[in-house]
Amino acid sequence: MVTNGVGRMRVDPIGPLKGELTLPGDKSITHRAIILGSLADGITEITGALRSHDCRDTAKAFGTMGVTIEELGNDQLRIRGGGLHGLKEPQEVLDVGNSGTTMRLLAGVLAAQPFFSVLTGDRYLRARPMARVTVPLRSMGATILGREGGNFPPLAIKGTHLRAIDYVSPIASAQVKSAILLAGLFADGETTVTEPSLSRDHTERMFEAIGIPIHRHGLSLRVDGIKQISPFQMAIPGDFSAAAFFLVAALVIPRSELTLREVGINPTRTGLLDALQSMGAMIEVSRRRIVSGEPVADLHVRSQALHGTEVTGDLIPRMLDEIPIFAVAAALAAGPTTIRNAAELRVKEVDRLAALVQELRRFGVQIAQHPDGLTIQGSTSLLGCDCDSWGDHRMAMALAVTGLAAEGSTTISDPSCVSSSFPDFWEQLNATLPGTAVAVEP
């Protein structure tokens, strides 16, 4: 049972999970569709858009700069783009809330605008590193100031006519890559970004889908400056990161069986499927197809016994956002699981490695942290507890699944933080469970 109280959510171990779900639209793709639609010449229509706080913050920022974005129905957007050079100088600071994607990608756009702007966010976002985008954007000619030499928000940006660069990124980051590619659309000449390994490729897939020329050679991407973006229509698939919580819940809660419809299965995002398979999980993937340049399928999962495994190397960038819920699967698997090369989790919304250690220990999990990962000793017996979401949407949802698998009630602080990526999470979770399993704590 999941019940909501003032500031806390109670989760009772009632199962199994049964039925079918259609997940909300992909957050990463929604951000990019709003950005490119706002820069297009004319009316862009988007279906399946995620209506989370983060995506609304992206839309709000462009609205402040003169773009009209209409909400039609539950998941439809109509964007009246003003073109690459149609944005207006904002009369106020652009507050993007908790969204690192919005801040970093928008920095790439604002670096090319002939006006001054300031980007800020909540206290969690103001603690996240931004030098990874401000350094290359400065090398393209933009003036960007921020705390600690531009490494932390707020960011003050004086845009300019950009010059193309050939940038070799020290990290595999879709946000870094996307910020530079977006800036490259405004620059003179060819802009190239090279990564050490492949990060999420939603930006380059969307460029191709809407007719923006982009060229890949190995781990390098190249774009030329362009004069305009044509308006487009786009259907956004279900968010795999949202599906991940239900995949793991159905695997670890006995007698569960779920079908998840219309889920994006972009291979740069689905490392969790490989990791779960290495633990012995069998997840059926059916009705594979391509929608707006993105692979989509239905996923069918039932409860199964899992065993420990090791995840490391190139698999990590493909499942970075899913590591909190993967850690829950590891906590309920037989034997030890090791996670390495995941130091990037320390600079997410919170230090997710430290958060996972502290919160899973409350349930009785044997877990140790390393500078770049975790070692988790699996157990079939967890105890419900009072735990802290850390204001992090993925932590809150992962702890909810842990609570469903534990003995006795669990309460989770700040449950509303899930609205960053999955506003209807608590309702959807209850819909798959017998009775009311999740509810506000009175």
VOPAGU-2260 file (C-alpha; in pm, 1 decimal, decimal comma):
REM VOPAGU-2260
SITE   aa  ch    i         X         Y         Z
SITE  MET   A    0       0,0       0,0       0,0
SITE  VAL   A    1     124,4     348,0     -81,8
SITE  THR   A    2     -27,1     639,2     112,2
SITE  ASN   A    3      65,8    1005,2     110,5
SITE  GLY   A    4      92,0    1227,0     421,7
SITE  VAL   A    5     214,4    1576,2     485,7
SITE  GLY   A    6     575,8    1548,7     381,4
SITE  ARG   A    7     592,2    1166,8     397,6
SITE  MET   A    8     468,4     869,8     197,2
SITE  ARG   A    9     387,5     535,4     360,8
SITE  VAL   A   10     455,7     217,5     165,8
SITE  ASP   A   11     318,4    -115,4     287,5
SITE  PRO   A   12     439,5    -448,4     145,7
SITE  ILE   A   13     129,4    -547,4     -46,1
SITE  GLY   A   14     176,9    -736,1    -369,6
SITE  PRO   A   15     194,5    -867,2    -630,7
SITE  LEU   A   16     209,0    -609,8    -912,5
SITE  LYS   A   17     -27,5    -697,9   -1196,5
SITE  GLY   A   18    -157,5    -547,5   -1519,6
SITE  GLU   A   19     -48,7    -313,7   -1797,2
SITE  LEU   A   20     100,8      34,3   -1781,5
SITE  THR   A   21     169,9     307,8   -2032,1
SITE  LEU   A   22     460,3     512,0   -1900,4
SITE  PRO   A   23     488,9     891,8   -1925,0
SITE  GLY   A   24     682,3    1037,7   -2216,4
SITE  ASP   A   25    1059,8    1028,5   -2214,3
SITE  LYS   A   26    1202,3    1322,2   -2019,4
SITE  SER   A   27    1525,2    1357,0   -2218,1
SITE  ILE   A   28    1342,7    1353,2   -2551,3
SITE  THR   A   29    1074,0    1595,3   -2430,6
SITE  HIS   A   30    1338,4    1851,5   -2328,4
SITE  ARG   A   31    1502,2    1832,4   -2670,0
SITE  ALA   A   32    1175,0    1848,8   -2861,5
SITE  ILE   A   33    1074,7    2165,6   -2673,8
SITE  ILE   A   34    1414,3    2326,5   -2739,6
SITE  LEU   A   35    1424,9    2246,3   -3111,1
SITE  GLY   A   36    1056,1    2327,7   -3157,9
SITE  SER   A   37    1116,6    2667,6   -2998,3
SITE  LEU   A   38    1401,9    2732,8   -3243,5
SITE  ALA   A   39    1207,4    2613,4   -3549,6
SITE  ASP   A   40    1037,2    2847,7   -3796,9
SITE  GLY   A   41     664,9    2785,2   -3748,5
SITE  ILE   A   42     434,2    2550,7   -3559,9
SITE  THR   A   43     570,5    2225,5   -3413,4
SITE  GLU   A   44     336,4    1963,9   -3265,1
SITE  ILE   A   45     448,1    1711,0   -3005,5
SITE  THR   A   46     250,5    1414,4   -2870,7
SITE  GLY   A   47     349,9    1204,2   -2572,1
SITE  ALA   A   48     525,7    1498,2   -2405,7
SITE  LEU   A   49     616,4    1454,3   -2040,4
SITE  ARG   A   50     441,9    1709,4   -1815,8
SITE  SER   A   51     695,5    1692,4   -1534,2
SITE  HIS   A   52     833,5    1988,7   -1341,1
SITE  ASP   A   53    1165,4    1962,6   -1525,7
SITE  CYS   A   54    1009,1    1970,8   -1871,6
SITE  ARG   A   55     771,6    2248,5   -1771,8
SITE  ASP   A   56    1075,0    2448,8   -1659,7
SITE  THR   A   57    1224,1    2412,7   -2008,2
SITE  ALA   A   58     898,7    2530,9   -2164,7
SITE  LYS   A   59     871,1    2816,9   -1915,5
SITE  ALA   A   60    1222,3    2939,3   -2000,0
SITE  PHE   A   61    1140,1    2962,5   -2370,4
SITE  GLY   A   62     807,6    3125,2   -2289,3
SITE  THR   A   63     999,2    3394,6   -2101,3
SITE  MET   A   64    1198,5    3450,0   -2422,2
SITE  GLY   A   65     889,3    3502,6   -2636,1
SITE  VAL   A   66     800,5    3151,3   -2756,5
SITE  THR   A   67     433,7    3046,7   -2732,3
SITE  ILE   A   68     390,9    2689,4   -2605,9
SITE  GLU   A   69      32,6    2561,5   -2575,9
SITE  GLU   A   70     -69,3    2252,0   -2380,5
SITE  LEU   A   71    -333,0    2053,2   -2569,0
SITE  GLY   A   72    -478,1    1760,9   -2378,9
SITE  ASN   A   73    -275,6    1549,6   -2139,0
SITE  ASP   A   74      41,5    1505,7   -2340,1
SITE  GLN   A   75      25,9    1731,3   -2646,4
SITE  LEU   A   76     220,0    2051,5   -2707,0
SITE  ARG   A   77     193,6    2307,8   -2984,8
SITE  ILE   A   78     500,0    2530,9   -3013,2
SITE  ARG   A   79     505,0    2848,8   -3221,0
SITE  GLY   A   80     876,6    2875,5   -3284,8
SITE  GLY   A   81    1033,5    3204,2   -3385,9
SITE  GLY   A   82    1337,7    3060,4   -3559,2
SITE  LEU   A   83    1703,3    3029,5   -3462,6
SITE  HIS   A   84    1730,8    3404,1   -3410,8
SITE  GLY   A   85    1381,4    3477,5   -3281,6
SITE  LEU   A   86    1438,8    3457,2   -2906,5
SITE  LYS   A   87    1397,7    3774,8   -2703,8
SITE  GLU   A   88    1616,5    3887,1   -2417,1
SITE  PRO   A   89    1452,3    3765,0   -2093,6
SITE  GLN   A   90    1342,7    4040,1   -1856,8
SITE  GLU   A   91    1398,0    3812,9   -1556,6
SITE  VAL   A   92    1632,1    3541,7   -1434,2
SITE  LEU   A   93    1556,6    3204,3   -1593,9
SITE  ASP   A   94    1490,3    2967,7   -1301,7
SITE  VAL   A   95    1503,8    2607,9   -1427,1
SITE  GLY   A   96    1428,0    2445,0   -1093,2
SITE  ASN   A   97    1595,2    2107,7   -1050,5
SITE  SER   A   98    1667,2    2038,3   -1416,5
SITE  GLY   A   99    2033,9    1994,8   -1503,5
SITE  THR   A  100    1935,7    1905,0   -1859,0
SITE  THR   A  101    1755,3    2236,7   -1901,7
SITE  MET   A  102    2044,1    2441,1   -1763,8
SITE  ARG   A  103    2319,8    2272,6   -1964,3
SITE  LEU   A  104    2135,4    2250,8   -2296,2
SITE  LEU   A  105    1991,7    2599,1   -2264,2
SITE  ALA   A  106    2342,6    2731,7   -2198,9
SITE  GLY   A  107    2437,3    2605,8   -2545,5
SITE  VAL   A  108    2148,3    2798,5   -2701,5
SITE  LEU   A  109    2196,3    3116,2   -2496,2
SITE  ALA   A  110    2568,1    3127,9   -2575,4
SITE  ALA   A  111    2471,0    3215,2   -2933,9
SITE  GLN   A  112    2208,2    3479,1   -2858,6
SITE  PRO   A  113    2280,7    3853,9   -2899,3
SITE  PHE   A  114    2165,5    3931,0   -2547,0
SITE  PHE   A  115    2235,6    3883,8   -2176,0
SITE  SER   A  116    2070,4    3612,8   -1967,7
SITE  VAL   A  117    2102,8    3450,5   -1626,4
SITE  LEU   A  118    2031,3    3084,2   -1545,9
SITE  THR   A  119    1967,0    2959,5   -1193,8
SITE  GLY   A  120    1792,2    2669,2   -1021,5
SITE  ASP   A  121    1706,1    2518,6    -685,6
SITE  ARG   A  122    1965,3    2450,0    -417,0
SITE  TYR   A  123    2037,7    2103,5    -556,8
SITE  LEU   A  124    2100,1    2231,0    -909,2
SITE  ARG   A  125    2314,2    2519,3    -783,3
SITE  ALA   A  126    2550,4    2254,7    -638,9
SITE  ARG   A  127    2596,5    2069,6    -970,5
SITE  PRO   A  128    2908,8    2126,2   -1183,3
SITE  MET   A  129    2869,5    2339,0   -1495,8
SITE  ALA   A  130    3231,2    2386,4   -1609,0
SITE  ARG   A  131    3184,9    2082,5   -1830,7
SITE  VAL   A  132    2966,0    2301,5   -2054,9
SITE  THR   A  133    3089,1    2653,0   -1976,4
SITE  VAL   A  134    3450,1    2572,2   -2075,1
SITE  PRO   A  135    3374,1    2457,8   -2432,6
SITE  LEU   A  136    3110,6    2728,9   -2480,4
SITE  ARG   A  137    3363,1    2994,0   -2377,5
SITE  SER   A  138    3605,2    2853,7   -2633,1
SITE  MET   A  139    3333,9    2917,7   -2895,7
SITE  GLY   A  140    3335,7    3285,9   -2795,6
SITE  ALA   A  141    3060,6    3320,4   -2533,5
SITE  THR   A  142    3113,5    3507,0   -2207,5
SITE  ILE   A  143    2986,0    3295,7   -1917,2
SITE  LEU   A  144    3028,6    3382,5   -1550,4
SITE  GLY   A  145    2931,6    3179,6   -1248,3
SITE  ARG   A  146    3038,0    3083,8    -899,6
SITE  GLU   A  147    3387,1    2935,4    -862,9
SITE  GLY   A  148    3498,4    3046,2   -1207,1
SITE  GLY   A  149    3178,9    2944,4   -1381,5
SITE  ASN   A  150    3164,8    2595,0   -1237,1
SITE  PHE   A  151    2844,3    2645,8   -1036,4
SITE  PRO   A  152    2517,8    2831,8   -1102,4
SITE  PRO   A  153    2385,2    3090,4   -1125,3
SITE  LEU   A  154    2533,4    3137,2   -1473,5
SITE  ALA   A  155    2540,6    3480,8   -1636,1
SITE  ILE   A  156    2570,1    3448,4   -2014,7
SITE  LYS   A  157    2656,5    3717,7   -2268,3
SITE  GLY   A  158    2595,4    3551,4   -2600,6
SITE  THR   A  159    2778,5    3626,9   -2921,3
SITE  HIS   A  160    2833,3    3513,3   -3278,6
SITE  LEU   A  161    3000,5    3176,5   -3214,8
SITE  ARG   A  162    3295,7    3014,6   -3385,5
SITE  ALA   A  163    3307,1    2639,8   -3449,6
SITE  ILE   A  164    3531,8    2418,8   -3238,2
SITE  ASP   A  165    3667,4    2064,6   -3237,1
SITE  TYR   A  166    3604,0    1951,7   -2880,2
SITE  VAL   A  167    3725,8    1631,0   -2716,6
SITE  SER   A  168    3513,8    1574,4   -2405,9
SITE  PRO   A  169    3684,7    1416,2   -2105,2
SITE  ILE   A  170    3354,8    1251,0   -2005,2
SITE  ALA   A  171    3075,7    1068,9   -2184,9
SITE  SER   A  172    2787,1    1308,3   -2120,8
SITE  ALA   A  173    2479,6    1356,6   -2335,5
SITE  GLN   A  174    2423,2    1697,7   -2177,6
SITE  VAL   A  175    2773,8    1820,3   -2264,1
SITE  LYS   A  176    2751,1    1679,1   -2615,2
SITE  SER   A  177    2406,1    1827,7   -2670,5
SITE  ALA   A  178    2499,5    2173,9   -2541,2
SITE  ILE   A  179    2788,7    2192,7   -2789,6
SITE  LEU   A  180    2585,7    2052,5   -3078,8
SITE  LEU   A  181    2308,4    2306,1   -3016,0
SITE  ALA   A  182    2564,0    2587,3   -3002,2
SITE  GLY   A  183    2719,6    2449,7   -3320,3
SITE  LEU   A  184    2394,4    2509,4   -3508,8
SITE  PHE   A  185    2459,7    2883,7   -3467,4
SITE  ALA   A  186    2836,2    2878,1   -3533,6
SITE  ASP   A  187    3040,2    2949,8   -3844,3
SITE  GLY   A  188    3190,4    2630,2   -3985,4
SITE  GLU   A  189    3194,5    2273,0   -3858,6
SITE  THR   A  190    3166,4    2194,2   -3487,1
SITE  THR   A  191    3287,8    1850,8   -3377,6
SITE  VAL   A  192    3236,3    1673,2   -3044,6
SITE  THR   A  193    3426,3    1355,6   -2957,3
SITE  GLU   A  194    3338,7    1143,1   -2652,8
SITE  PRO   A  195    3544,5     877,0   -2472,0
SITE  SER   A  196    3245,8     641,8   -2502,0
SITE  LEU   A  197    2895,8     669,9   -2642,8
SITE  SER   A  198    2647,3     863,5   -2426,8
SITE  ARG   A  199    2272,9     894,5   -2486,6
SITE  ASP   A  200    2216,0     978,2   -2851,1
SITE  HIS   A  201    1870,1    1139,4   -2839,3
SITE  THR   A  202    1998,0    1473,6   -2971,0
SITE  GLU   A  203    2162,1    1332,0   -3282,0
SITE  ARG   A  204    1863,7    1103,1   -3348,5
SITE  MET   A  205    1630,5    1402,5   -3321,4
SITE  PHE   A  206    1850,7    1611,1   -3551,6
SITE  GLU   A  207    1825,1    1336,8   -3812,6
SITE  ALA   A  208    1451,0    1287,1   -3761,5
SITE  ILE   A  209    1369,2    1655,7   -3820,1
SITE  GLY   A  210    1614,6    1712,0   -4103,5
SITE  ILE   A  211    1914,8    1879,2   -3936,5
SITE  PRO   A  212    2234,4    1746,1   -4103,8
SITE  ILE   A  213    2463,1    1565,6   -3858,2
SITE  HIS   A  214    2752,9    1331,1   -3929,1
SITE  ARG   A  215    2896,7    1056,1   -3708,9
SITE  HIS   A  216    3240,4     901,4   -3739,0
SITE  GLY   A  217    3307,5     658,1   -3457,2
SITE  LEU   A  218    3268,1     854,6   -3133,6
SITE  SER   A  219    3279,3    1190,9   -3310,1
SITE  LEU   A  220    2980,8    1398,5   -3421,2
SITE  ARG   A  221    2993,6    1693,9   -3658,9
SITE  VAL   A  222    2737,8    1966,9   -3729,3
SITE  ASP   A  223    2754,5    2272,1   -3952,7
SITE  GLY   A  224    2601,5    2606,4   -3873,2
SITE  ILE   A  225    2253,9    2627,5   -4027,6
SITE  LYS   A  226    2013,1    2904,0   -4125,3
SITE  GLN   A  227    1684,0    2753,8   -4007,5
SITE  ILE   A  228    1501,5    2457,0   -3856,3
SITE  SER   A  229    1178,8    2349,2   -4021,4
SITE  PRO   A  230     879,4    2289,4   -3790,6
SITE  PHE   A  231     806,2    1923,7   -3723,3
SITE  GLN   A  232     570,9    1671,0   -3569,8
SITE  MET   A  233     702,2    1427,1   -3311,9
SITE  ALA   A  234     567,4    1138,0   -3103,4
SITE  ILE   A  235     764,0    1076,7   -2783,5
SITE  PRO   A  236     793,2     718,9   -2650,9
SITE  GLY   A  237     750,5     612,3   -2289,2
SITE  ASP   A  238    1046,0     687,7   -2062,4
SITE  PHE   A  239    1268,0     384,3   -2002,5
SITE  SER   A  240    1396,1     538,8   -1679,4
SITE  ALA   A  241    1036,9     549,6   -1552,8
SITE  ALA   A  242     977,8     192,5   -1668,1
SITE  ALA   A  243    1286,2      77,9   -1475,6
SITE  PHE   A  244    1115,3     109,5   -1135,0
SITE  PHE   A  245     828,8    -113,4   -1244,9
SITE  LEU   A  246    1062,3    -363,7   -1413,1
SITE  VAL   A  247    1256,9    -414,8   -1091,4
SITE  ALA   A  248     946,6    -409,9    -870,7
SITE  ALA   A  249     786,9    -685,3   -1080,0
SITE  LEU   A  250    1108,2    -889,8   -1069,5
SITE  VAL   A  251    1150,5    -879,0    -690,2
SITE  ILE   A  252     787,5    -886,0    -563,7
SITE  PRO   A  253     665,7   -1250,8    -570,6
SITE  ARG   A  254     389,5   -1349,4    -818,1
SITE  SER   A  255     411,9   -1016,7   -1002,6
SITE  GLU   A  256     352,8    -988,9   -1377,0
SITE  LEU   A  257     346,3    -660,5   -1570,9
SITE  THR   A  258     335,1    -543,7   -1930,6
SITE  LEU   A  259     479,6    -198,1   -2000,8
SITE  ARG   A  260     356,5     -47,2   -2328,0
SITE  GLU   A  261     525,2     189,3   -2574,4
SITE  VAL   A  262     859,7     209,7   -2391,9
SITE  GLY   A  263    1162,2     368,7   -2554,5
SITE  ILE   A  264    1441,3     112,0   -2587,5
SITE  ASN   A  265    1718,3     331,1   -2725,2
SITE  PRO   A  266    2031,1     113,2   -2678,4
SITE  THR   A  267    2220,5     405,2   -2520,0
SITE  ARG   A  268    1959,2     398,4   -2240,7
SITE  THR   A  269    1886,5      29,7   -2179,6
SITE  GLY   A  270    2197,6     -87,0   -1996,3
SITE  LEU   A  271    1968,3    -186,8   -1708,8
SITE  LEU   A  272    1821,0    -463,4   -1925,5
SITE  ASP   A  273    2170,4    -603,8   -1981,6
SITE  ALA   A  274    2254,8    -573,1   -1611,5
SITE  LEU   A  275    1934,0    -748,1   -1505,1
SITE  GLN   A  276    1992,4   -1019,4   -1764,0
SITE  SER   A  277    2336,1   -1079,2   -1608,8
SITE  MET   A  278    2150,5   -1136,9   -1279,5
SITE  GLY   A  279    1937,6   -1407,2   -1440,3
SITE  ALA   A  280    1631,5   -1198,8   -1532,0
SITE  MET   A  281    1431,2   -1276,2   -1844,3
SITE  ILE   A  282    1238,0    -975,3   -1978,0
SITE  GLU   A  283    1035,0   -1018,2   -2294,5
SITE  VAL   A  284    1070,4    -742,4   -2554,9
SITE  SER   A  285     797,4    -739,2   -2821,5
SITE  ARG   A  286     640,6    -518,0   -3091,2
SITE  ARG   A  287     970,9    -350,1   -3174,2
SITE  ARG   A  288     936,0     -46,8   -3401,4
SITE  ILE   A  289    1078,6     299,0   -3474,5
SITE  VAL   A  290     882,4     610,2   -3369,3
SITE  SER   A  291    1019,3     955,5   -3459,3
SITE  GLY   A  292    1366,8     810,1   -3495,0
SITE  GLU   A  293    1360,2     623,6   -3161,0
SITE  PRO   A  294    1324,7     245,1   -3107,4
SITE  VAL   A  295    1011,3     154,5   -2909,7
SITE  ALA   A  296     876,2    -176,1   -2775,1
SITE  ASP   A  297     651,9    -340,2   -2517,1
SITE  LEU   A  298     822,7    -501,0   -2215,7
SITE  HIS   A  299     677,9    -799,2   -2030,3
SITE  VAL   A  300     823,0    -897,1   -1692,9
SITE  ARG   A  301     732,8   -1141,6   -1415,8
SITE  SER   A  302     888,2   -1213,6   -1075,5
SITE  GLN   A  303    1209,0   -1417,2   -1084,9
SITE  ALA   A  304    1498,0   -1512,9    -860,7
SITE  LEU   A  305    1806,1   -1297,1    -919,5
SITE  HIS   A  306    2174,3   -1347,8    -838,2
SITE  GLY   A  307    2456,3   -1102,0    -785,2
SITE  THR   A  308    2663,5    -963,5   -1070,6
SITE  GLU   A  309    2919,9    -695,8   -1159,9
SITE  VAL   A  310    2846,8    -384,6   -1366,6
SITE  THR   A  311    3130,2    -166,3   -1486,8
SITE  GLY   A  312    3292,6      -0,8   -1787,4
SITE  ASP   A  313    3088,6     101,7   -2091,0
SITE  LEU   A  314    2769,9     -41,8   -1939,3
SITE  ILE   A  315    2758,8     233,4   -1674,6
SITE  PRO   A  316    2680,2     532,9   -1902,6
SITE  ARG   A  317    2392,1     328,5   -2046,1
SITE  MET   A  318    2230,8     279,4   -1702,2
SITE  LEU   A  319    2354,9     570,2   -1490,8
SITE  ASP   A  320    2008,7     700,9   -1400,1
SITE  GLU   A  321    1889,3     347,8   -1326,6
SITE  ILE   A  322    2161,9     260,5   -1073,9
SITE  PRO   A  323    1944,6     356,4    -771,8
SITE  ILE   A  324    1678,5     105,2    -870,9
SITE  PHE   A  325    1940,7    -146,9    -985,3
SITE  ALA   A  326    2088,8    -125,6    -634,6
SITE  VAL   A  327    1747,7    -231,4    -501,0
SITE  ALA   A  328    1751,0    -536,0    -729,7
SITE  ALA   A  329    2102,2    -615,0    -604,3
SITE  ALA   A  330    1986,9    -583,6    -242,0
SITE  LEU   A  331    1727,4    -855,8    -308,4
SITE  ALA   A  332    1948,4   -1086,2    -519,0
SITE  ALA   A  333    2143,9   -1387,7    -399,6
SITE  GLY   A  334    2511,1   -1304,7    -341,7
SITE  PRO   A  335    2719,3    -990,9    -389,0
SITE  THR   A  336    2687,3    -727,1    -660,3
SITE  THR   A  337    2960,8    -477,2    -747,6
SITE  ILE   A  338    2910,7    -144,4    -926,5
SITE  ARG   A  339    3221,0      38,4   -1054,7
SITE  ASN   A  340    3306,1     340,1   -1276,1
SITE  ALA   A  341    2997,0     525,9   -1152,3
SITE  ALA   A  342    3161,4     830,2    -987,2
SITE  GLU   A  343    2932,4    1053,2   -1198,0
SITE  LEU   A  344    2653,8     960,8    -953,3
SITE  ARG   A  345    2823,2    1181,8    -695,4
SITE  VAL   A  346    2734,2    1495,3    -894,8
SITE  LYS   A  347    2373,3    1418,5    -980,1
SITE  GLU   A  348    2079,2    1582,7    -800,1
SITE  VAL   A  349    2252,7    1458,9    -483,4
SITE  ASP   A  350    2548,2    1228,4    -418,5
SITE  ARG   A  351    2349,6     918,1    -509,5
SITE  LEU   A  352    2621,1     673,9    -400,9
SITE  ALA   A  353    2627,2     818,6     -48,6
SITE  ALA   A  354    2247,7     842,9     -44,6
SITE  LEU   A  355    2203,6     478,2    -146,7
SITE  VAL   A  356    2442,8     357,1     120,3
SITE  GLN   A  357    2272,8     553,9     396,2
SITE  GLU   A  358    1915,2     468,3     299,2
SITE  LEU   A  359    1955,5     101,2     206,0
SITE  ARG   A  360    2136,2      39,3     535,4
SITE  ARG   A  361    1818,0     153,7     709,8
SITE  PHE   A  362    1644,5    -150,3     553,7
SITE  GLY   A  363    1921,8    -381,7     679,9
SITE  VAL   A  364    2113,2    -407,3     350,4
SITE  GLN   A  365    2486,1    -478,4     375,3
SITE  ILE   A  366    2630,5    -214,4     142,8
SITE  ALA   A  367    2968,3     -43,3     112,3
SITE  GLN   A  368    3068,1     251,0    -103,5
SITE  HIS   A  369    3381,9     306,0    -307,6
SITE  PRO   A  370    3495,3     630,4    -470,1
SITE  ASP   A  371    3330,6     517,4    -793,8
SITE  GLY   A  372    3071,9     261,2    -689,9
SITE  LEU   A  373    2913,8      19,6    -446,0
SITE  THR   A  374    2935,0    -336,9    -321,4
SITE  ILE   A  375    2599,3    -480,2    -214,3
SITE  GLN   A  376    2543,4    -810,4     -36,9
SITE  GLY   A  377    2203,3    -941,5    -138,6
SITE  SER   A  378    1943,8   -1056,2     112,5
SITE  THR   A  379    1587,9   -1185,3      92,7
SITE  SER   A  380    1491,9   -1025,6     423,4
SITE  LEU   A  381    1461,2    -646,5     450,7
SITE  LEU   A  382    1286,0    -450,3     723,3
SITE  GLY   A  383    1061,0    -149,4     665,1
SITE  CYS   A  384    1192,4     179,4     803,2
SITE  ASP   A  385    1172,2     558,6     795,0
SITE  CYS   A  386    1390,5     682,3     512,5
SITE  ASP   A  387    1486,7    1002,9     335,4
SITE  SER   A  388    1439,3    1070,9     -35,9
SITE  TRP   A  389    1710,8    1340,0     -20,5
SITE  GLY   A  390    1474,9    1546,8    -238,6
SITE  ASP   A  391    1583,4    1323,8    -530,1
SITE  HIS   A  392    1309,3    1180,9    -752,3
SITE  ARG   A  393    1499,4     864,4    -843,4
SITE  MET   A  394    1590,4     795,6    -481,7
SITE  ALA   A  395    1226,1     835,0    -375,0
SITE  MET   A  396    1101,3     590,1    -637,2
SITE  ALA   A  397    1377,6     337,7    -565,9
SITE  LEU   A  398    1299,9     350,1    -193,9
SITE  ALA   A  399     931,3     292,8    -268,3
SITE  VAL   A  400    1017,0     -32,9    -445,9
SITE  THR   A  401    1242,5    -131,1    -155,3
SITE  GLY   A  402     953,3     -66,6      82,7
SITE  LEU   A  403     722,2    -293,7    -116,0
SITE  ALA   A  404     975,9    -575,8     -79,2
SITE  ALA   A  405    1042,6    -521,1     293,7
SITE  GLU   A  406     864,1    -653,9     600,0
SITE  GLY   A  407     650,8    -387,6     769,6
SITE  SER   A  408     572,0     -31,1     670,4
SITE  THR   A  409     819,8     214,8     522,2
SITE  THR   A  410     788,5     592,9     516,5
SITE  ILE   A  411     967,4     817,9     267,7
SITE  SER   A  412    1028,8    1190,4     313,1
SITE  ASP   A  413     952,2    1453,9      47,1
SITE  PRO   A  414     754,0    1222,2    -185,7
SITE  SER   A  415     653,7    1513,0    -411,3
SITE  CYS   A  416    1006,8    1526,0    -554,9
SITE  VAL   A  417     900,9    1251,9    -800,2
SITE  SER   A  418     725,6    1528,8    -996,8
SITE  SER   A  419    1065,0    1617,4   -1149,7
SITE  SER   A  420    1033,3    1318,7   -1382,4
SITE  PHE   A  421     721,6    1109,7   -1304,4
SITE  PRO   A  422     433,8    1317,4   -1160,2
SITE  ASP   A  423     190,1    1023,8   -1152,8
SITE  PHE   A  424     432,4     768,9   -1006,1
SITE  TRP   A  425     247,7     710,1    -679,8
SITE  GLU   A  426     -89,1     673,7    -856,6
SITE  GLN   A  427      54,9     439,9   -1120,6
SITE  LEU   A  428     222,8     228,2    -853,5
SITE  ASN   A  429    -101,5     192,8    -658,7
SITE  ALA   A  430    -284,4      99,7    -979,7
SITE  THR   A  431     -66,2    -210,9   -1018,3
SITE  LEU   A  432    -112,0    -327,3    -658,0
SITE  PRO   A  433    -404,0    -491,2    -473,1
SITE  GLY   A  434    -573,8    -233,7    -252,4
SITE  THR   A  435    -404,9      92,1    -161,4
SITE  ALA   A  436     -39,4      15,7    -103,6
SITE  VAL   A  437     100,5     366,6    -114,3
SITE  ALA   A  438     -54,9     653,9      80,3
SITE  VAL   A  439      11,7     981,4     255,7
SITE  GLU   A  440     126,8     938,2     612,7
SITE  PRO   A  441    -127,9    1116,9     839,2
